[in-house]
Each structure stands twice: as C-alpha cells, then as structure tokens.
Amino acid sequence: MASGDYLTVRAIAELVIECLELPFRPRLQYSGGDRGWKGDVPIVRLNTERIRSLGWNCRLNSHQAVRDSLFALIGEIRNGKI
C-alpha cells in the first residue's frame, strides 16, 4: 500500500462489521482453504518510491483510509445515493 502498511482480509471484514454498527455479531466464514481461491494474493504491496521521491506522503494509514471509505459508502447508501 502507498501508506507502507497493509490490512489482512480478516482485518477488513472486522472493520466492515464495526462500521456497519450491526445489532448482532456476524460469524466470519472463509472458503477456499488457507490461501483463499486459486490465484489469490495474500498481501499486496505497491512500490511508492517514485511518488515519495517527489515529496508525496499519504495522510492516512490503511486502517484509517478503509474506515473513512466505509463510513462514506455507508452514508451514501443510507441516504439513497447508491
């Protein structure tokens, strides 16, 4: 990630559950074995050396960026925009 960190699929799922503020706790269930489906990439890390050499730095880490995005999407859905 451009932030230099990453989130696991489980961490993203937990974040989605947290952001939805559900009245119950969903059970996470995985399929595809310990590596997911064929061709699944467990961690994606992007090389950001070039953009950082130009002075760019991200403001948020992966957790913060995904959380902000989820709240924005949830708000749009609840307001009937999507």
C-alpha positions as CSV (number, residue, x, y, z in Angstrom):
1,M,0.0,0.0,0.0
2,A,1.1,3.5,-0.5
3,S,0.9,4.0,3.3
4,G,3.6,1.4,3.8
5,D,1.3,-0.9,5.8
6,Y,-1.4,-3.4,4.9
7,L,-4.6,-5.0,6.1
8,T,-5.5,-8.6,6.2
9,V,-8.8,-9.8,4.8
10,R,-9.9,-10.6,8.3
11,A,-9.0,-7.0,9.5
12,I,-11.0,-5.6,6.6
13,A,-14.0,-7.8,7.5
14,E,-13.8,-6.8,11.1
15,L,-13.7,-3.2,10.1
16,V,-16.7,-3.5,7.9
17,I,-18.6,-5.2,10.8
18,E,-17.5,-2.3,13.1
19,C,-18.5,0.4,10.7
20,L,-22.0,-1.1,10.0
21,E,-22.8,-0.9,13.7
22,L,-25.0,-4.0,13.4
23,P,-27.2,-5.1,16.4
24,F,-25.6,-8.6,16.2
25,R,-22.1,-10.0,15.6
26,P,-21.8,-11.8,12.3
27,R,-19.8,-15.0,12.2
28,L,-16.9,-14.8,9.7
29,Q,-16.6,-17.9,7.5
30,Y,-13.9,-18.5,5.0
31,S,-13.8,-20.6,1.8
32,G,-11.0,-21.7,-0.4
33,G,-8.6,-23.1,2.2
34,D,-5.8,-21.3,4.0
35,R,-4.8,-19.2,0.9
36,G,-8.2,-18.4,-0.4
37,W,-9.2,-19.1,-4.0
38,K,-6.7,-20.1,-6.8
39,G,-4.6,-17.1,-7.7
40,D,-5.4,-15.2,-4.6
41,V,-2.7,-12.8,-3.4
42,P,-2.5,-12.7,0.4
43,I,-0.7,-9.3,0.6
44,V,-0.4,-6.6,-2.0
45,R,2.4,-4.0,-1.5
46,L,2.9,-1.3,-4.0
47,N,6.2,0.4,-4.7
48,T,5.8,4.0,-3.9
49,E,9.4,5.1,-4.1
50,R,8.9,7.2,-7.2
51,I,6.0,9.3,-5.9
52,R,7.6,9.7,-2.5
53,S,10.8,11.0,-4.2
54,L,8.6,13.8,-5.5
55,G,7.6,14.7,-1.9
56,W,4.2,13.0,-1.7
57,N,3.3,11.3,1.6
58,C,-0.1,9.8,2.5
59,R,-2.0,11.3,5.3
60,L,-3.7,8.1,6.5
61,N,-2.6,4.5,7.2
62,S,-4.5,1.7,5.6
63,H,-6.9,1.2,8.5
64,Q,-7.8,4.8,8.6
65,A,-8.3,5.1,4.8
66,V,-10.5,2.0,4.6
67,R,-12.5,3.1,7.7
68,D,-13.1,6.5,6.2
69,S,-14.1,5.0,2.9
70,L,-16.5,2.6,4.5
71,F,-18.2,5.3,6.5
72,A,-18.6,7.4,3.3
73,L,-20.1,4.5,1.4
74,I,-22.4,3.6,4.3
75,G,-23.6,7.2,4.4
76,E,-24.3,7.3,0.7
77,I,-26.2,4.0,0.9
78,R,-28.3,5.2,3.9
79,N,-29.1,8.5,2.1
80,G,-30.2,6.6,-1.1
81,K,-27.4,8.0,-3.2
82,I,-26.2,4.5,-4.2
